[in-house]
Amino acid sequence: MSNRDRLKELLIDIFLLEEDEFSFDLSRDDIETWDSLGIVSMAVGVREVFGYHFQQAEALEIDSVADIIERLEAEGVSFAE
């Protein structure tokens, strides 16, 4: 399974999305469940799946799926297709 697929699966589970609702272009404004609890769940999920621990301030600055990918790529996680 690619890292893109792993992230997609993780975010669908965390934000309670249907598969057809998910897009790598989604932002916080697009997802009703991306609230304070969603941020914590996303940070924990990213740590469990990718081994990266978001600092609190860093997690609060994440506004889109692209931001998550950008942060993980900066830590050496590849999302190349």
Secondary structure, DSSP 8 states (H G I E B T S, - for coil): --HHHHHHHHHHHHTT--GGG--TT-BGGG-TT-SHHHHHHHHHHHHHHH-----HHHHHH--BHHHHHHHHHHTT-----
